[in-house]
Each structure stands twice: as structure tokens, then as C-alpha cells.
Amino acid sequence: MTRHWTIRQAPRMDGRLALVTGATGGLGYQTALGLASRGARVILTGRNPDKGLAALTRLQLDAPGADATFRLLDVSSLESIATFAHALAGETDRLDVLVNNAGVMGTPHRMETRDGFEMQFGTNFLGPFALTARLRPLLCAVPHGGRVVTVASLAALTGQIVFDDLQARRRYAPFRAYRQSKLADLILALELDRQTRTHGWPLHSIAAHPGWARTDIATSRLNTEQGLQERLTRIGAVWAFRLMGQSAAHGALPIEFAAMAPEARDGGYYGPSGQGERRGHVTDAFVPAAARDLTIARRLWQVAERLTGTSLS
Ligand SMILES: NC(=O)c1ccc[n+]([C@@H]2O[C@H](COP(=O)([O-])OP(=O)(O)OC[C@H]3O[C@@H](n4cnc5c(N)ncnc54)[C@H](OP(=O)(O)O)[C@@H]3O)[C@@H](O)[C@H]2O)c1
């Protein structure tokens, strides 16, 4: 059902604590701004302190009086995630909203996180998995249940979980690895919803995607060394996003809807309503068959628990 939903329709979030990963720019910043403008206390997180400071300064201009802080959190590092979660648990007894937004796209060459995971799989999926597992007690301490919003992508539609080469050691292709990581994000959101129902946790797991939004994600690695085919794919993506994409503020609406709207359903997936879900108003997004496959979900869950040393079941 298409809704002409805007941030003004979101409920007041006064007294609620929200955390957004990768909030120093793009969709993460816009989501943090939306939450702050509705009165939430927002923790913007990121891996670059200078960008964090700049984002806070910008937020104060965009939403004067906003209650916001910046904290270092590198979601590609299990150590950073554990340290961050431990510190947060010492400061608050509940977390109302967690938005797993931080992500990287199309790393030109196969790169690894410091834990030895392929960069996109580690940053876009294993990191959010571990963070959610570590913050679950705080989210479940919210009387009406905390919300976990996972940012997936249209790329999930053509993604495949390659279980016998999850870390792309045998064969690496930048956008293939991205598609896998984003399908894994959608599976994370849907399986977390099922685990939540099974265990009776007070938790709400919802997924969202922004369609095509004009952010730094496509342009940030444009000038890095890469093969002709990858470079053409990236240039094509940049132009497609420029010509047919929407603003970051619009792209963030499905994410903000998932984070705040009372009508957002547990286990729901929201995106833009226009052709191909590339732009438009907030609506229910299409869930590909691979994301609904329980065998894939259970297997991925076990792998993620083993690799991250955290438990979400
Ligand atoms: N833009 C789109 O059209 C689109 C479409 C589908 C899905 N998405 C998804 O939307 C999310 C946000 O992307 P965006 O378009 O807003 O891109 P963006 O402008 O590049 O922003 C990404 C954010 O994530 C942060 N980040 C990257 N790696 C990180 C790490 N290891 N730890 C902490 N923060 C990290 C970045 O920080 P730095 O500046 O320090 O790198 C930045 O703040 C991603 O999950 C992406 O897959 C975007």
C-alpha cells in the first residue's frame, strides 16, 4: 500500500534513544536528522571522527536544538562493535531504535576487514549482525520493544548467497559481492523477525531500502584503480543515480518510516513506490524468493553466529 508519508507524519520520539550507523553522510545522516527532528535523542556513529564532527555541526544547523552526539563505531571491526556495545550498556539501560545503515558498495578489488572477512560481506552484513546481537539486551529492555531497522537494497533482488565461497576467495566480482551482502541484510531482517516471534522477545525487526538515492556510495571509489568493466559499471551507476535517482532525504523516507511509523509491520520491507522501486513514496517493497527461503536463512544465521562469535537465536 503506497503511503504519501513524510517525516511530519512520524510520531514524536521524545524520550527515546536512537542509534544510526554510518550517520556521517548520505542516508544515515538523513535518517539521524529525521529522528532528531521528531525529538529522539540520537547517537550518530561512524568510523571517521572528523566526518562525525562535521555531521553533528550540520545537524545542529538543520535541526536547531537537536539532542545528538557522535560516537566512533567501525562496523567492519568485531572489536570496535564489542567495545562500543559494552560502553553503551554502561551508559543506558535501553535502546529504542537501532538503524543498521552503514555500508560500502563495489570495493574494486577484494579487500578484507581486520577480522579477515571480505569487505562488503563483513561491513554490510556480519557487522550489523554482531552489533544487533550485542545490543539486543538494550533493545529488548524497551517495554514496547525496540526496533531494529536493516537497510537492504534493490541489489538484493539479484543477489545470491554463495555458501561455498561466502568470502569470495575463489572468485571476486565487486557488485556480485555487494548483491550478496545486501541479500544477506534482507535475510537478517526477516529471520530476526522470525527468531523474535519464536522467542517472544520484545523486539521489532523491519527492513527498508532507499531505491536509488544520490549519495556518495557510487562516487566514492570512482577514481580508485579498477578494471574497465567495473569502471564502466560504476560510471553507469553514477549517471543512473544522477538522472533517475532521488535525493538522499527522499531515499531515507522508507528507513525513517521503518524506524518510527506505528503502522510499520514487524517483518515488513519498505521502499519507494515508483517504477522498479527506484524512487517515489513509501510502500511495501518486493521480497525476492531467496530472502524468503528458510533453509538459506537458517544456514546463513549459523554461519554468521560462528564467524562473529555472537548469538542472535
Ligand atoms: N544510495 C543508494 O541509492 C542506496 C541504494 C540501496 C542501498 N543503499 C544502502 O544504504 C546505506 C547507506 O548508503 P549511502 O547511499 O548513504 O552511502 P554513503 O553516502 O557512502 O554513506 C555510507 C555511510 O556508511 C559509513 N560507513 C562505511 N563503512 C563503514 C564502517 N566500516 N563503519 C562505520 N561506518 C561506515 C560511511 O562512512 P565513511 O564516510 O567514513 O565511509 C557513511 O557514513 C548502505 O547500506 C547502502 O548499501 C544505498
The ligand as an SDF file (V2000), in Angstrom:
LIG
                    3D

 48 52  0  0  0  0  0  0  0  0999 V2000
   22.3700    5.3410   -2.1910 N   0  0  0  0  0  0  0  0  0  0  0  0
   21.6090    4.3780   -2.6720 C   0  0  0  0  0  0  0  0  0  0  0  0
   20.9770    4.5250   -3.7390 O   0  0  0  0  0  0  0  0  0  0  0  0
   21.4770    3.0730   -1.9540 C   0  0  0  0  0  0  0  0  0  0  0  0
   20.6860    2.0900   -2.5520 C   0  0  0  0  0  0  0  0  0  0  0  0
   20.4710    0.8950   -1.8750 C   0  0  0  0  0  0  0  0  0  0  0  0
   21.0150    0.7010   -0.6210 C   0  0  0  0  0  0  0  0  0  0  0  0
   21.8020    1.6630   -0.0610 N   0  0  0  0  0  0  0  0  0  0  0  0
   22.3550    1.3770    1.2540 C   0  0  0  0  0  0  0  0  0  0  0  0
   22.1870    2.4940    2.0840 O   0  0  0  0  0  0  0  0  0  0  0  0
   23.1980    2.5000    3.0950 C   0  0  0  0  0  0  0  0  0  0  0  0
   23.7920    3.8960    3.1920 C   0  0  0  0  0  0  0  0  0  0  0  0
   24.4290    4.1920    1.9600 O   0  0  0  0  0  0  0  0  0  0  0  0
   24.5340    5.6580    1.3600 P   0  0  0  0  0  0  0  0  0  0  0  0
   23.9560    5.5900   -0.0020 O   0  0  0  0  0  0  0  0  0  0  0  0
   24.0550    6.6670    2.3120 O   0  0  0  0  0  0  0  0  0  0  0  0
   26.1200    5.7500    1.1630 O   0  0  0  0  0  0  0  0  0  0  0  0
   27.2190    6.8000    1.6720 P   0  0  0  0  0  0  0  0  0  0  0  0
   26.8000    8.1800    1.3550 O   0  0  0  0  0  0  0  0  0  0  0  0
   28.5010    6.2960    1.1160 O   0  0  0  0  0  0  0  0  0  0  0  0
   27.1770    6.5980    3.2530 O   0  0  0  0  0  0  0  0  0  0  0  0
   27.6300    5.4040    3.8460 C   0  0  0  0  0  0  0  0  0  0  0  0
   27.9090    5.6720    5.3020 C   0  0  0  0  0  0  0  0  0  0  0  0
   28.3830    4.4540    5.8800 O   0  0  0  0  0  0  0  0  0  0  0  0
   29.6160    4.7280    6.5290 C   0  0  0  0  0  0  0  0  0  0  0  0
   30.4770    3.5670    6.6260 N   0  0  0  0  0  0  0  0  0  0  0  0
   31.0390    2.8460    5.6250 C   0  0  0  0  0  0  0  0  0  0  0  0
   31.7950    1.8650    6.1340 N   0  0  0  0  0  0  0  0  0  0  0  0
   31.7120    1.9670    7.4860 C   0  0  0  0  0  0  0  0  0  0  0  0
   32.2760    1.2480    8.5680 C   0  0  0  0  0  0  0  0  0  0  0  0
   33.1170    0.2270    8.3730 N   0  0  0  0  0  0  0  0  0  0  0  0
   31.9430    1.6280    9.8210 N   0  0  0  0  0  0  0  0  0  0  0  0
   31.1270    2.6630   10.0310 C   0  0  0  0  0  0  0  0  0  0  0  0
   30.5980    3.4100    9.0650 N   0  0  0  0  0  0  0  0  0  0  0  0
   30.8780    3.0480    7.7950 C   0  0  0  0  0  0  0  0  0  0  0  0
   30.2320    5.8430    5.7200 C   0  0  0  0  0  0  0  0  0  0  0  0
   31.2520    6.4650    6.4560 O   0  0  0  0  0  0  0  0  0  0  0  0
   32.6060    6.9740    5.7220 P   0  0  0  0  0  0  0  0  0  0  0  0
   32.2430    8.2810    5.1320 O   0  0  0  0  0  0  0  0  0  0  0  0
   33.5980    7.0480    6.8390 O   0  0  0  0  0  0  0  0  0  0  0  0
   32.9590    5.9600    4.6820 O   0  0  0  0  0  0  0  0  0  0  0  0
   28.9990    6.7160    5.5050 C   0  0  0  0  0  0  0  0  0  0  0  0
   28.7020    7.4630    6.6590 O   0  0  0  0  0  0  0  0  0  0  0  0
   24.1750    1.4010    2.7200 C   0  0  0  0  0  0  0  0  0  0  0  0
   23.9320    0.2520    3.4970 O   0  0  0  0  0  0  0  0  0  0  0  0
   23.8500    1.1050    1.2590 C   0  0  0  0  0  0  0  0  0  0  0  0
   24.1390   -0.2330    0.9030 O   0  0  0  0  0  0  0  0  0  0  0  0
   22.0490    2.8340   -0.7040 C   0  0  0  0  0  0  0  0  0  0  0  0
  1  2  1  0
  2  3  2  0
  2  4  1  0
  4  5  1  0
  4 48  2  0
  5  6  2  0
  6  7  1  0
  7  8  2  0
  8  9  1  0
  8 48  1  0
  9 10  1  0
  9 46  1  0
 10 11  1  0
 11 12  1  0
 11 44  1  0
 12 13  1  0
 13 14  1  0
 14 15  2  0
 14 16  1  0
 14 17  1  0
 17 18  1  0
 18 19  2  0
 18 20  1  0
 18 21  1  0
 21 22  1  0
 22 23  1  0
 23 24  1  0
 23 42  1  0
 24 25  1  0
 25 26  1  0
 25 36  1  0
 26 27  1  0
 26 35  1  0
 27 28  2  0
 28 29  1  0
 29 30  1  0
 29 35  2  0
 30 31  1  0
 30 32  2  0
 32 33  1  0
 33 34  2  0
 34 35  1  0
 36 37  1  0
 36 42  1  0
 37 38  1  0
 38 39  2  0
 38 40  1  0
 38 41  1  0
 42 43  1  0
 44 45  1  0
 44 46  1  0
 46 47  1  0
M  CHG  2   8   1  16  -1
M  END
$$$$
